[in-house]
């Protein structure tokens, strides 16, 4: 499986807007990251995001660039801010959509999922800033079952 883990772009503060959409800068930054990876992403069999507006907006930017229909972005609690790697693993086990997945989530869960696949022992500490992308080749759906291909 070719797994792309993405943290949503910069969002407005909750006190400004409780739905926390992307800031204009956040949307531009995500678009710039997607453009910088043009030609490396290819198409996706599934694009998924948490139900949070900022994650859905980030996923939509990625989906558009990859030719994936924005209306088919799957929403899942397995990408919510406090989701566990085990919840994400259960989501993956239920996926029948193919081998290339783009998943947009939040801290701390997105970093915990990456660590789950990259280490069978001590957690791997990866700093997921807004818009960060981590690509992992997952050989087996188990702890330590992946290989880091890139992290930007």
trRosetta pair geometry for C-beta under 8 A, 3 or more apart (Angstrom, degrees):
i j d omega theta_ij theta_ji phi_ij phi_ji
1 92 7.5 55 -171 -162 174 122
1 99 5.2 -143 -116 -156 56 68
1 100 7.7 179 -165 -75 63 30
1 101 6.7 -3 -178 12 109 109
1 137 7.4 149 77 -163 50 47
1 138 4.2 -16 63 60 103 107
1 141 7.9 47 10 -68 142 88
2 99 6.0 62 14 141 85 84
2 100 4.6 -6 65 -110 113 72
2 101 7.2 159 85 25 61 61
2 135 7.1 -11 -175 -167 83 99
2 137 6.3 -21 -104 -107 61 67
2 138 7.8 -154 -69 20 15 81
3 101 5.5 -7 -116 66 65 100
3 103 7.0 -13 -167 10 89 115
3 117 7.3 -172 64 -73 150 176
3 135 7.2 153 85 -156 52 49
3 136 4.7 -21 68 66 104 91
3 137 7.6 166 23 -96 81 16
3 138 5.2 48 -9 -17 125 117
3 146 7.1 -58 41 -124 129 138
4 41 7.4 25 -85 -137 157 95
4 44 7.5 -83 28 -103 130 122
4 100 7.8 27 -6 -177 106 75
4 101 6.7 -163 30 99 75 52
4 102 4.4 -17 71 -110 120 69
4 103 6.8 158 84 22 62 65
4 133 6.5 -20 -169 -163 96 97
4 134 7.4 149 -159 79 47 48
4 135 5.3 -16 -103 -102 72 77
5 103 5.6 -20 -109 70 61 98
5 105 7.2 -35 -162 28 88 107
5 110 5.5 151 173 -168 112 96
5 113 6.1 177 -119 92 145 120
5 114 5.5 -145 64 -70 160 99
5 133 7.4 146 80 -158 51 46
5 134 4.5 -16 62 63 100 101
5 135 7.8 -172 22 -78 69 29
5 136 6.8 22 -3 4 109 110
6 58 6.4 -168 128 146 124 126
6 59 7.7 153 72 -84 133 66
6 62 6.7 -169 -2 -58 171 152
6 102 6.6 12 -2 -175 122 90
6 103 6.9 167 26 85 77 45
6 104 4.7 -30 77 -103 104 74
6 105 7.5 130 76 23 54 60
6 110 7.5 -80 83 -150 23 145
6 131 7.3 -25 -170 -160 95 36
6 132 7.1 173 -148 88 53 49
6 133 5.2 -10 -101 -104 85 72
6 134 7.6 -171 -72 24 42 68
7 104 7.6 109 -140 -157 9 68
7 105 6.7 -49 -109 79 54 60
7 106 6.7 84 -143 -119 83 26
7 107 6.5 19 -130 -42 129 82
7 110 5.2 -177 -82 69 82 161
7 128 4.3 128 -36 162 141 115
7 129 7.1 169 71 90 142 26
7 130 6.2 -120 114 -127 110 30
7 131 6.5 -38 79 8 83 14
7 132 4.8 31 27 45 111 89
8 11 6.6 24 123 -45 124 111
8 22 7.2 -137 170 -83 101 96
8 26 7.8 20 148 177 80 127
8 30 8.0 -36 -171 -85 48 135
8 49 7.9 81 -80 -150 104 113
8 52 7.3 -81 -48 95 161 118
8 54 4.3 86 166 132 148 99
8 55 4.5 -91 -73 -86 125 58
8 57 7.5 72 -151 62 108 87
8 58 4.3 -157 -131 -15 68 148
8 104 5.9 83 -73 173 74 106
8 105 7.3 -112 -25 106 89 15
8 106 6.3 -10 11 -85 111 71
8 130 6.8 -41 101 -146 56 79
8 131 7.5 -30 137 -67 24 49
9 22 4.9 36 80 -129 114 118
9 23 7.7 -126 130 40 104 73
9 26 3.5 131 138 175 108 92
9 27 6.2 148 92 -69 161 33
9 29 5.6 149 -142 72 115 104
9 30 4.0 -84 -63 -45 131 115
9 54 6.8 -138 59 -175 68 97
9 57 7.4 -79 38 100 111 106
9 58 5.1 167 -3 -93 87 108
9 61 7.9 37 -21 20 133 151
9 130 5.1 62 -160 170 37 105
9 131 4.7 37 -100 -67 72 95
10 22 6.7 85 77 -153 54 74
10 23 5.1 -35 109 29 101 113
10 25 6.0 -16 66 93 137 95
10 26 3.3 -142 59 -87 74 105
10 29 6.5 64 6 33 105 142
10 130 4.3 55 -60 170 65 170
10 131 7.4 -32 -20 -24 71 104
11 20 4.3 39 162 172 133 94
11 21 6.5 172 -144 100 88 20
11 22 5.7 -71 -99 -99 63 38
11 23 6.5 152 -150 -21 15 79
11 26 6.2 59 -61 -82 37 173
11 54 4.1 -47 -88 -97 124 148
11 130 7.7 -165 -8 -123 69 128
12 16 4.7 -100 162 82 113 128
12 17 4.9 44 93 36 136 110
12 20 5.8 -159 62 -137 73 51
12 21 6.1 24 12 59 110 65
12 22 7.7 82 -17 139 79 11
12 23 5.4 127 -65 -75 72 82
13 16 4.7 91 65 4 84 104
13 17 7.8 111 76 31 50 65
13 20 7.6 -76 148 -111 9 91
14 17 7.5 -99 -146 75 28 41
14 18 5.6 38 -166 -116 77 51
14 20 5.8 -28 -88 -69 66 110
17 20 6.2 165 95 -67 87 33
17 21 6.4 -29 108 16 145 86
19 53 4.9 44 160 0 98 147
20 52 6.9 -20 76 -177 113 110
20 53 6.3 155 77 56 63 107
20 54 5.4 -49 124 -31 91 120
21 53 4.9 -60 -91 127 69 129
21 54 6.0 159 -150 -77 26 72
21 57 6.2 83 -158 -30 82 153
22 26 3.9 -143 -167 95 90 122
22 27 4.6 113 122 -56 137 82
22 30 7.2 -62 -137 -1 150 134
22 53 7.9 -134 -14 127 68 89
22 54 5.3 126 -59 -133 69 80
22 57 4.8 -134 -8 103 118 146
22 58 6.8 137 -70 -58 130 78
23 26 4.3 102 47 -1 76 104
23 27 7.2 -143 88 -3 43 81
24 27 5.9 -53 -151 35 32 110
24 28 6.4 31 151 -17 65 106
25 28 5.6 -55 -147 39 34 111
25 29 6.1 36 154 -23 67 106
26 29 5.7 -52 -144 35 29 112
26 30 6.5 29 157 -17 63 104
26 54 7.5 -38 142 -148 152 106
26 130 6.2 -79 -129 165 98 139
26 131 7.3 -172 -159 -51 72 111
27 30 5.9 -54 -149 36 30 109
27 31 6.3 31 152 -18 63 108
27 57 6.8 -70 -98 155 98 122
27 61 6.8 174 -154 -73 75 140
28 31 5.6 -57 -149 39 31 113
28 32 6.3 34 153 -22 66 105
29 32 5.6 -52 -148 34 31 113
29 33 6.6 33 153 -19 64 102
29 130 6.8 58 99 114 146 108
29 131 5.1 -119 126 -44 108 162
30 33 5.7 -52 -151 34 33 111
30 34 6.4 33 151 -18 65 106
30 58 5.3 -139 -128 -130 154 81
30 61 4.9 95 123 80 121 161
30 62 7.6 -82 170 -47 110 82
30 131 4.9 -147 -88 -116 69 111
31 34 5.6 -55 -148 38 32 112
31 35 6.2 33 153 -19 66 106
31 61 5.6 -109 -77 -163 71 130
32 35 5.6 -52 -145 37 31 112
32 36 6.3 33 154 -22 64 105
33 36 5.7 -54 -149 34 30 111
33 37 6.6 14 156 -6 63 110
33 131 5.2 167 -17 168 152 117
33 133 6.3 157 166 -18 129 123
33 152 7.0 162 -149 116 104 110
34 37 6.1 -70 -152 45 29 101
34 38 7.3 62 145 -60 61 77
34 41 7.7 -17 -152 -28 73 153
34 61 5.9 -151 -26 141 152 100
34 62 5.8 -158 -103 -101 124 60
34 65 4.6 -175 169 -24 128 167
35 38 5.5 -13 -161 -30 41 114
35 65 7.6 -130 -69 -123 53 139
36 152 7.7 -132 103 144 130 151
37 40 4.7 -90 -174 55 77 115
37 41 5.4 73 132 -41 111 102
37 133 7.1 -43 -53 75 155 169
37 152 7.5 171 -70 62 114 146
38 41 7.4 -44 -116 13 27 103
38 65 7.2 -111 -97 -175 84 119
41 44 7.6 -37 163 -48 102 94
41 62 7.8 -154 -157 -162 158 92
41 65 7.2 59 58 116 153 112
41 66 5.7 -94 123 -94 128 107
41 102 8.0 22 -162 -79 116 128
42 66 7.3 34 107 -141 35 102
42 100 6.8 -81 94 -153 116 161
43 66 5.5 129 -126 175 47 97
43 67 6.0 -49 -111 63 99 108
43 68 6.9 138 -161 -62 79 90
43 100 6.8 101 98 90 60 149
44 47 5.3 85 102 -59 146 84
44 62 7.9 39 -12 141 148 107
44 63 7.5 -85 46 -111 130 66
44 66 5.3 36 1 145 97 155
44 68 5.3 -21 56 -68 102 142
44 100 5.0 -135 -131 121 52 101
44 101 6.5 85 -163 -122 104 21
44 102 4.7 -54 -115 -5 155 107
45 97 4.7 151 140 139 99 88
45 98 2.6 -112 -161 61 166 137
45 99 6.2 91 0 38 147 46
45 100 4.9 120 0 55 92 76
45 101 6.5 -48 61 -71 91 63
46 74 6.3 -11 -170 7 104 128
46 95 6.2 -105 3 -154 169 124
46 97 3.8 90 -57 99 117 150
46 98 6.3 171 -15 44 92 93
46 100 7.7 160 28 90 66 56
46 101 4.9 -10 67 -116 99 85
46 102 7.3 -167 99 34 56 64
47 59 5.3 137 161 -172 111 105
47 62 6.5 169 -135 97 130 111
47 63 4.8 -126 33 -86 176 103
47 66 7.5 154 -66 61 128 139
47 68 5.0 117 -15 128 130 155
47 72 7.3 95 46 99 96 84
47 73 5.0 -53 101 -115 103 79
47 74 7.1 156 88 20 49 78
47 101 7.7 165 -87 -161 32 58
47 102 4.7 -10 -115 67 75 107
47 103 8.0 -179 -159 -77 45 37
47 104 7.7 19 -178 -6 86 105
48 59 7.3 -111 98 -126 17 145
48 73 6.8 148 -107 -174 26 70
48 74 4.3 -31 -107 72 85 99
48 75 7.3 161 -160 -88 73 16
48 76 5.5 -2 -175 12 121 118
48 78 7.9 -2 149 68 140 106
48 79 6.3 162 130 -26 101 144
48 91 7.6 144 165 164 166 134
48 101 6.8 -4 10 -171 108 104
48 102 7.3 166 27 89 63 56
48 103 4.9 -8 68 -113 100 75
48 104 7.2 -172 97 26 51 70
49 52 7.7 -112 153 52 101 70
49 55 4.1 161 -176 140 108 101
49 56 5.0 160 100 -84 149 51
49 58 7.0 150 -119 66 133 90
49 59 3.9 -109 -51 -30 131 146
49 73 5.8 4 12 169 108 119
49 74 7.5 148 23 80 58 52
49 75 6.1 -33 76 -108 73 63
49 76 7.7 141 76 30 26 74
49 79 6.0 -124 -170 94 29 153
49 103 7.4 165 -81 -162 43 49
49 104 4.2 -10 -108 64 92 105
49 105 7.2 -176 -148 -69 55 52
50 55 4.4 71 46 54 86 166
50 56 7.8 -101 76 -43 56 75
50 75 6.9 31 162 -157 21 78
50 76 6.9 -74 -104 73 43 54
50 77 7.1 57 -137 -120 81 29
50 79 4.1 -135 -58 99 78 92
50 80 4.7 126 -133 -84 124 49
50 81 7.3 48 -119 -30 170 59
50 83 7.7 -157 -98 -16 113 131
50 104 7.2 -107 9 102 74 74
50 105 5.5 91 -29 -122 109 68
50 106 6.3 -22 0 -10 153 106
51 55 7.6 48 52 63 14 124
51 56 7.3 10 -159 -48 29 116
51 75 4.6 66 -85 -173 75 126
51 76 7.9 -179 -39 39 81 16
51 77 7.2 -10 -6 -77 109 62
51 80 7.4 -5 25 -87 85 94
52 55 4.7 78 68 11 91 107
52 56 6.9 -169 88 -8 44 88
52 80 7.5 120 -23 -125 109 67
52 81 7.7 59 -34 -35 149 95
52 106 6.9 46 31 -50 152 130
53 56 5.7 -60 -145 39 32 110
53 57 6.1 32 158 -20 68 107
54 57 5.8 -51 -145 36 30 112
54 58 6.4 31 155 -19 63 106
55 58 5.7 -52 -147 37 32 111
55 59 6.2 33 153 -18 65 107
55 79 6.7 149 -172 128 154 122
55 104 4.6 156 -166 122 85 105
55 105 6.2 20 -125 -107 135 25
55 106 6.6 -77 -69 -47 123 89
56 59 5.6 -53 -145 39 31 112
56 60 6.3 36 153 -25 64 105
56 73 6.5 129 -143 113 79 148
56 75 7.1 -15 -88 -94 109 104
56 104 7.8 167 -70 86 23 135
57 60 5.6 -52 -148 32 31 114
57 61 6.9 34 152 -21 62 99
58 61 5.9 -51 -156 29 34 111
58 62 6.7 28 150 -11 64 106
58 104 4.9 168 93 -156 114 145
58 131 7.3 -157 -134 -102 123 66
59 62 5.7 -58 -152 42 35 111
59 63 5.9 38 151 -25 70 108
59 73 5.0 111 128 -142 132 138
59 102 7.1 145 -136 119 84 110
59 104 4.3 -136 -65 14 93 143
60 63 5.4 -50 -138 36 32 114
60 64 6.3 36 160 -23 64 102
60 70 4.7 40 -133 -132 91 116
60 73 6.6 -75 -74 -40 69 153
61 64 6.1 -52 -150 31 27 110
61 65 6.8 22 154 -14 60 108
62 65 6.0 -63 -154 38 31 109
62 66 6.2 11 157 -5 68 116
62 68 7.7 0 117 41 75 126
62 102 5.6 -162 138 161 143 153
62 104 7.1 178 15 -59 141 125
63 66 6.0 -71 -145 48 28 101
63 68 4.0 -94 -152 77 81 103
63 69 7.1 -51 170 79 123 17
63 70 5.1 139 97 -88 141 64
63 72 8.0 168 -150 62 140 83
63 73 6.0 -93 -58 -72 153 107
63 102 7.7 -169 -72 74 69 142
64 67 7.9 38 -178 -67 27 25
64 68 7.7 -74 -45 53 21 70
64 70 6.5 6 -62 -60 83 110
66 102 7.4 179 -4 -18 163 152
68 72 6.8 -113 168 67 87 112
68 73 7.7 92 128 -74 116 77
68 102 7.9 -158 5 34 165 131
69 72 4.4 69 81 5 102 110
70 73 6.0 -18 -167 -19 48 111
76 79 5.5 83 79 7 90 96
76 91 5.4 85 172 -128 153 137
77 80 4.9 -13 -162 -20 60 123
77 83 6.3 154 146 -90 65 118
77 87 7.0 -78 111 174 86 136
78 83 5.2 121 -163 -165 31 150
78 87 4.6 -168 -121 136 76 92
78 88 4.6 132 173 -95 106 52
78 90 6.9 -153 -102 67 130 86
78 91 3.6 -98 3 -37 173 142
79 83 6.2 -25 -46 21 5 154
79 88 7.1 84 -73 -102 59 100
79 91 7.8 -25 -34 4 80 178
79 103 5.8 -157 -96 178 130 100
79 104 6.6 68 176 85 148 44
79 105 3.6 -133 -171 -90 89 105
79 106 7.3 111 156 9 73 78
79 109 6.9 158 -160 108 36 136
79 110 7.4 35 -154 -79 81 88
80 83 4.5 117 53 -37 78 102
80 105 7.2 -49 4 -146 10 101
80 106 6.9 -23 171 33 31 121
80 109 6.6 83 85 -1 48 162
81 105 7.6 164 -82 174 38 89
81 106 4.0 -49 -94 97 71 140
81 107 6.8 5 -145 80 85 41
81 108 7.2 62 178 20 72 55
81 109 5.9 164 179 -1 22 113
82 108 7.4 39 -105 44 53 87
82 109 6.3 -179 -119 -53 6 113
83 87 4.5 -114 -170 75 95 139
83 88 6.1 101 136 -48 123 89
83 105 7.2 -88 39 -148 126 138
83 109 4.4 60 56 -136 79 151
84 87 4.8 106 55 0 74 98
84 88 7.3 -140 99 0 45 85
84 109 7.2 -94 -68 -126 16 100
84 112 7.1 -77 -149 124 45 144
85 88 5.5 -56 -150 39 38 112
85 89 6.1 44 150 -25 69 104
85 109 7.9 178 -59 -160 55 76
85 112 5.3 -126 -49 136 97 97
85 113 5.2 159 -109 -101 81 55
85 115 7.7 -99 -75 72 139 83
85 116 3.7 143 -144 -69 149 153
85 143 7.9 73 133 -92 147 86
86 89 5.4 -47 -144 34 33 116
86 90 6.6 37 153 -20 63 101
87 90 5.8 -53 -153 34 31 112
87 91 6.6 36 147 -21 63 103
88 91 5.4 -50 -153 33 37 116
88 92 6.5 37 151 -18 67 103
88 103 7.8 87 -148 172 115 160
88 109 7.4 148 -46 173 125 108
88 113 4.9 -8 56 -111 172 121
88 116 7.6 153 66 46 126 156
89 92 5.7 -52 -149 37 33 111
89 93 6.3 36 152 -21 65 105
89 116 7.5 -118 -55 149 110 150
89 141 5.9 127 -152 177 94 104
90 93 5.6 -51 -146 35 32 114
90 94 6.6 25 155 -13 62 109
91 94 6.0 -68 -156 41 29 106
91 95 6.7 41 148 -39 65 100
92 95 5.4 -42 -151 10 38 119
92 101 7.6 -147 -117 27 91 172
92 141 5.9 -178 107 -123 129 127
93 141 6.3 134 -74 157 86 165
95 98 7.9 -69 150 38 108 44
95 101 6.9 -3 -178 -88 166 141
97 101 7.3 101 82 -91 115 97
98 101 7.5 163 82 -59 81 79
103 110 7.9 176 114 -122 100 96
103 113 7.9 -78 102 121 142 163
105 109 5.5 -88 156 89 137 108
105 110 4.1 166 80 -70 110 102
105 113 7.4 85 44 8 155 141
106 109 6.0 50 73 38 74 101
106 110 6.1 161 63 -16 21 107
107 110 6.3 -63 -77 35 47 96
107 111 6.0 25 -122 -3 81 113
107 128 6.0 177 -77 75 100 115
108 111 5.7 -63 -169 47 63 110
108 112 5.8 64 137 -27 86 109
109 112 5.4 -60 -145 38 35 113
109 113 6.3 38 158 -23 70 102
110 113 5.8 -49 -151 31 32 112
110 114 6.7 33 151 -17 63 103
110 128 5.6 157 94 -164 116 177
110 134 7.9 147 159 26 101 126
111 114 5.7 -52 -150 36 35 111
111 115 6.3 35 152 -18 66 108
111 125 7.8 15 177 -151 123 46
111 126 5.4 -167 -141 70 91 89
111 127 7.8 6 -111 -108 133 18
111 128 5.0 -141 -69 -2 97 122
112 115 5.6 -54 -146 39 32 113
112 116 6.3 45 151 -31 64 102
112 123 7.7 -44 -126 -141 64 129
113 116 5.5 -47 -151 25 32 119
113 117 6.9 17 158 -7 62 103
114 117 6.4 -67 -157 41 31 100
114 118 6.0 8 158 -5 68 122
114 124 7.0 -93 122 80 89 116
114 126 5.4 -46 101 36 143 148
114 128 7.7 153 5 -60 144 122
114 134 5.0 -5 -110 120 135 162
114 136 6.7 178 -134 -45 75 138
115 118 5.9 -72 -136 48 28 101
115 119 5.8 -29 -176 28 70 112
115 123 4.4 14 -178 -159 141 86
115 124 4.5 -172 -123 48 78 78
115 125 7.4 26 -95 -71 124 30
115 126 6.7 -158 -62 10 85 102
116 119 7.7 -84 -128 51 8 73
116 143 5.7 -89 -171 -114 71 72
117 136 5.3 80 109 166 143 156
117 138 5.8 -69 -146 -103 135 97
117 143 7.5 -126 -90 -139 28 34
117 144 7.2 161 -175 -67 30 6
117 145 5.9 -66 -145 61 75 70
117 146 3.3 26 161 11 109 134
118 124 4.6 -39 96 11 123 153
118 126 7.9 82 36 -34 157 127
118 136 6.8 -109 -65 -119 93 129
118 144 7.2 -18 122 -117 14 46
118 146 5.7 -54 -71 78 56 103
118 147 7.9 104 -116 -115 75 17
118 148 5.7 33 -115 -49 123 102
119 122 6.2 -71 171 77 144 49
119 123 6.1 154 66 -132 145 24
119 124 4.6 166 -27 -30 126 95
119 143 7.4 -36 95 176 51 88
119 144 5.7 -45 139 -90 16 82
120 143 5.2 111 -119 125 63 94
120 144 2.9 -16 -57 -46 89 150
121 144 7.6 56 -8 -77 58 128
126 134 6.6 47 162 -92 158 143
126 151 6.5 -118 -147 -146 124 145
127 132 7.6 -173 113 -88 58 163
128 132 4.3 -151 -150 59 65 143
128 134 7.3 -66 -98 -25 104 121
129 132 5.1 113 51 -45 62 112
132 151 7.3 5 -179 -175 104 78
132 152 7.0 -178 -151 101 64 38
133 150 7.7 16 108 105 96 94
133 151 7.4 -179 92 -147 56 38
133 152 5.3 -3 56 63 96 82
134 148 7.2 -59 -168 -135 95 93
134 150 7.6 -162 -143 98 41 50
134 151 4.9 8 -111 -112 79 82
135 148 7.6 101 80 -164 58 54
135 149 4.3 -56 104 65 104 112
135 150 5.1 25 39 48 110 77
135 151 7.6 -144 25 -67 66 49
136 146 4.2 15 173 176 118 136
136 147 6.7 148 -161 68 69 38
136 148 5.9 -37 -104 -99 78 47
136 149 6.5 -176 -98 6 22 90
137 146 6.3 155 78 -158 45 76
137 147 4.7 -13 57 56 100 96
137 149 5.7 91 -22 -48 93 114
138 141 6.7 44 164 -81 126 59
138 145 5.9 45 -161 115 77 98
138 146 4.5 -35 -98 -95 64 98
139 145 5.4 -133 62 177 79 81
139 146 6.8 177 11 -95 74 38
139 147 7.1 56 -24 -10 105 99
140 145 3.8 -113 69 -146 75 132
141 145 6.2 -108 -50 79 5 161
142 145 4.4 104 56 -40 70 129
148 151 6.3 -20 -169 -37 120 108
